[in-house]
Amino acid sequence: MSKSGIAPHEKFQVHELLQLKNICALKVSSLTGMVDDPKLRVILETELENSQTQIKELREFMQ
């Protein structure tokens, strides 16, 4: 078992999830600039904030 207390395969799965969240945040970030609808913009901005928080939490978990 590693220092973080998780098995190697679990660490790999968390790493994959972190990659997915990074891709989602990047895509949402790029889409936000192209959106004119205020309601959709709020949804995208909220999603970006949530993704950034989750990325931070996953990074902390990996360390």
C-alpha positions as CSV (number, residue, x, y, z in Angstrom):
1,M,0.0,0.0,0.0
2,S,1.2,3.5,-0.8
3,K,1.7,6.4,1.6
4,S,-1.6,7.9,0.7
5,G,-3.4,4.7,2.0
6,I,-4.9,3.8,-1.4
7,A,-4.0,0.8,-3.6
8,P,-2.1,1.5,-6.8
9,H,-5.1,0.7,-9.0
10,E,-7.2,3.1,-7.0
11,K,-4.6,5.8,-7.5
12,F,-4.6,5.1,-11.2
13,Q,-8.4,5.5,-11.3
14,V,-8.3,8.8,-9.4
15,H,-5.6,9.9,-11.9
16,E,-8.0,9.1,-14.8
17,L,-10.8,11.0,-13.1
18,L,-8.5,13.9,-12.6
19,Q,-7.7,13.9,-16.3
20,L,-11.3,13.8,-17.2
21,K,-12.2,16.7,-14.9
22,N,-9.3,18.7,-16.5
23,I,-10.6,18.1,-20.0
24,C,-14.1,19.0,-18.9
25,A,-12.9,22.2,-17.3
26,L,-10.9,23.2,-20.4
27,K,-13.9,22.5,-22.7
28,V,-16.3,24.5,-20.5
29,S,-13.8,27.3,-20.3
30,S,-13.5,27.6,-24.0
31,L,-17.3,27.3,-24.6
32,T,-18.1,30.0,-22.1
33,G,-16.6,32.7,-24.3
34,M,-18.8,31.7,-27.2
35,V,-22.1,31.7,-25.4
36,D,-24.4,34.7,-25.6
37,D,-27.3,33.4,-23.6
38,P,-27.0,34.6,-20.0
39,K,-28.7,31.6,-18.4
40,L,-26.4,29.2,-20.2
41,R,-23.4,31.3,-19.4
42,V,-24.3,31.1,-15.7
43,I,-24.6,27.3,-16.0
44,L,-21.2,27.0,-17.7
45,E,-19.5,29.3,-15.2
46,T,-21.0,27.3,-12.3
47,E,-19.8,24.1,-13.9
48,L,-16.3,25.5,-14.3
49,E,-16.2,26.5,-10.7
50,N,-17.4,23.1,-9.6
51,S,-14.8,21.4,-11.9
52,Q,-12.0,23.5,-10.5
53,T,-13.0,22.7,-6.9
54,Q,-13.1,19.0,-7.7
55,I,-9.7,19.1,-9.5
56,K,-8.2,20.8,-6.4
57,E,-9.7,18.1,-4.1
58,L,-8.5,15.3,-6.3
59,R,-5.0,16.7,-6.4
60,E,-4.9,17.0,-2.7
61,F,-6.1,13.5,-2.4
62,M,-3.4,12.2,-4.7
63,Q,-0.7,13.8,-2.5
